[in-house]
Amino acid sequence: MSRDIKKTSIGGQALFEGILMKGPFVSSIAVRKPDGEIEAKIVERTTIAEKYPIFKLPFLRGMGILWDALRNGTKAIDYSLSYYPEEEKKSSKLADFFYSILSILVTGLFIALFFFVPTWISNLFADKINSIFVLNLIEGFIRVIFFLIYIMSISQIKDIKRVFRYHGAEHKTIACYEHGEELTVENVRKHSKLHPRCGTSFMFNMVLISALVLSLFGWPNPLLRFATRILIIPILVGITYELNRWMGKSDSKLAKILALPGMFVQYIGTVKEPSDDMIEVAIAAMELVIPEDSHADEL
């Protein structure tokens, strides 16, 4: 007789030689130190929804959770890097990558790459194509291509590949827990490295949804069109979060079909097969956030 698979709200983030796990009440970090030992602990977690309860509401909660992930994830990255020599951190491509991402978010280059450039390129076709819907689809297609190139490019960096292997350990461990099995390396190993509620799926689905939502806004002049793309981001985040949450809960054929694009991007880019020692780190992080009440973490 088949066993029902639990849909847990527990999620995680791969770090430098470690994993951040977020449970329903607490978060944890587990890091493989240079001497080979695992350092695992409960970490302080603050959420914007605690301060502003409006971010607990559907569609708004997605923006709050994304903000919390960026803020708390950055702190966790700093912590995982703190175990390694200063000269190694400075030379590490991984450290450079994460701090570059933060810089990009601050300066707006990330937004320019995924919103301004596709808008500008698609505008070159405006004189040749009369359909506003088609022009928006072209812009969305260009944005998808940019995203895939970005993901596949960073996945070739040696240090990033290792982080993506920890990402796989996180997914496998969560899947093992959802199947109600004991968290051992052997049990975790046999589960899929892909998960429908992954952050990669969230980002890629947001890119896809943007092509459909933005088609409703016509084709104004380039400056107004770029402004529209920026202002629409919170709405896209809210819609995509609710979609990903539903896909993570549902066993319907429709949910599985809609999850395929995000799972494909995980497969080709951001999630790799972990080693046994990486799985041990994921298990250590997971065990600290599992609630005593088995229903407390259900979606």
HELIX and SHEET records of a PDB file:
HELIX    1   1 ILE A   48  LYS A   51  1                                   4    
HELIX    2   2 PRO A   53  LYS A   56  5                                   4    
HELIX    3   3 LEU A   60  LEU A   81  1                                  22    
HELIX    4   4 GLU A   86  SER A   91  1                                   6    
HELIX    5   5 LYS A   93  THR A  107  1                                  15    
HELIX    6   6 LEU A  109  ILE A  111  1                                   3    
HELIX    7   7 ALA A  112  PHE A  116  3                                   5    
HELIX    8   8 VAL A  117  ASN A  123  1                                   7    
HELIX    9   9 ILE A  132  ILE A  154  1                                  23    
HELIX   10  10 LYS A  158  GLU A  178  1                                  21    
HELIX   11  11 VAL A  185  ARG A  189  1                                   5    
HELIX   12  12 GLY A  199  VAL A  213  1                                  15    
HELIX   13  13 LEU A  214  PHE A  217  5                                   4    
HELIX   14  14 PRO A  222  LEU A  231  1                                  10    
HELIX   15  15 ILE A  233  LYS A  249  1                                  17    
HELIX   16  16 LYS A  253  VAL A  265  1                                  13    
HELIX   17  17 GLN A  266  THR A  270  3                                   5    
HELIX   18  18 ASP A  276  GLU A  287  1                                  12    
SHEET    1   A 4 GLY A  11  LEU A  15  0                                        
SHEET    2   A 4 GLY A  18  LYS A  22 -1                                        
SHEET    3   A 4 SER A  27  ARG A  32 -1                                        
SHEET    4   A 4 ILE A  38  VAL A  43 -1                                        
END                                                                             
